[in-house]
Amino acid sequence: MDLVISVDDPGADDVQALLERHLAFARELTPPEHVHALEVDNLLDPAITFFSARRAGLLLGVGALSRLNDAHAELKSMHTNEAARGLGVGRAIVDHILVFAAVQNYERVSLETGTMEAFAPARFLYTKVGFVPCKPFAAYTANPHSVYMTIEVGPRRMLRS
């Protein structure tokens, strides 16, 4: 059965369980003041569109897009179920969110992720998709625990694709 990526409720039981694993992962590796993963309540903000990836109803991964302004959004809460890693779920979610961002007329999507070795697969994925390093954006600051990346998603990028 095909992977279905759609807008979902971050308050759903299975989603909450995956998000708790996401938060635990971030908190285990990152100093508390540099954990930027969102709690479920924050994902309910109207400026955030939350997505899940499911196969035959089974939750395999999540991701969100947070509006920063009319032209700029942030990729948030990317997490793939451990059993589904390496199967293309993360890539499918990122691709889906970038298309959604372009349709919503954003020009750019940026993200923050960790510098630790455990975040290397995420950084590899984002680089493979086309994200490039950038300076801290929004309220983020330069620090040794964070990497910032960005990608153009507006009409100029679509013309190059």
N, C-alpha and C positions, 0 to 999 in steps of 0.2 A: 504494500500500500504506500502511496505517495506521502511525502512530508507536506503538512499543511501549516502554513504560517499565517496567523491572523491576529487581529487586535483581541486582547484577552483581559481578564480581570486579575490584577495582581493579588486580590484578596481570596482567590480560589484556593482551596486547601492544598492541592498538589503544587500550585505555583508558589504559595507561601513556603512550603517545605524546601523547594529548590532555591528560593531566594534566601532562606535561612542558611543553607549550605554555602551560597555565594558570599553572604556576609561573614560567616565563620571563616571561610578561606581568606578573605581580605583582612580580617582582624587578626588571624593567626600570623600573617606575614608582614603586616604593615603597622607602624606606630599609630596609636589611636587618632592623633591629630591629622593623620594623612590618609585615613580610610574615607574614601569618597563614595563608596557604595551606598545606595539609597535603601532606607527601610521601606517596608510595604506601604505604610501610610503616606510617605513622600511620593511614591509612584502613582498615587491616586490624584495628584495635582493635575488640573485641567491642561497645563502646559506640557504634559507628558503623554505620549502615546505608547502604550505597553503592548508588546507582541509575545506570542508563544509559538513554538514549533512543536507539532504533534504528529505522531504516526499512529494510525488506528486508535486515536484518542489518548495515547500515552505521551505525556509531556517529556520532551527531549531537550528543550532549551528555551531561553527567554532573552529578550533584549528590549530596549526602550529608546525613544527619541524624545529629547527634552528641548523645547523651544527656548532659545536664548534671546533672539530678536527676529525681526521679519526675514533676515537673510541667513541666519546662523543658528544651527541646532547642535545638540550634543548627543552622542551615542552613549547610553548608560545601561547598566545592569545586564551586560552580556554574560551569560553563563550557560554552559551546556552540561547536561547530566553526564556524570562520569562514564557511564556505560555507553554513551553515544559519542564520546570524543573520538576524533579521527574519522568520522563518517560523513563529514561535510555539513553537519547541522549548523555549526557556528558560521561558516561561510554563507550558507543559505539565509540565515537570519540577517547577517550584515548586508548582503546583497538586497534583500527585501526591504530593509530599513532605508538603504540609500535610494532605492527607486521611490519609496514612499516620500522621502525628503525632497527629491526632485519634483515629484508631482505636487507637493505642497509649496513649491516655489522657493525652497531654501537654496542658497548659493553654495553653502559650505556646511559640512558636518565635522565636528572636532570631537576628540575624546581624551581622556586621561586614563592611564593604566600604570601598573607598577613597574619598577625597575628590577625587581628581584627575579632570580632565575625561574621561579614558579610562574611568572607572567610571560616568559619567553614565547610560549605557544601563541598567546594572544597577540603579542607584538609581531610575531611572524605572520599571523593571519592578517592583521591590519595592513602590514607592509605589502603583502601579496595582493590585497584588494586594491591598493593604490594610495593608502594614507601615507603622508610624509610628516617628518618631525616639524613641530611648530613651537612657538613660545607659549607660555601659559596664557590661557584665555579666561574670560568671565572672572570669577573670584579666585581662581587658582593662583598659586605662587610657585616660583622656581624652588625646587627642593630635591634632595638626592633620592627620594622615594617615588617620584612621579616622572612619567614620560608623557608628553603631549603630542598628539598627531592630528592631522586635518586632511580633508579631501574636498575638492570642488565637486558639487553635484548639480549645479545649475546648467543652463542651456549650453554654455561654452564647453563643459565636460561632455555633455551628451553629443555634441557635434564631433568631438574627437573620438568617441567610442565606436 
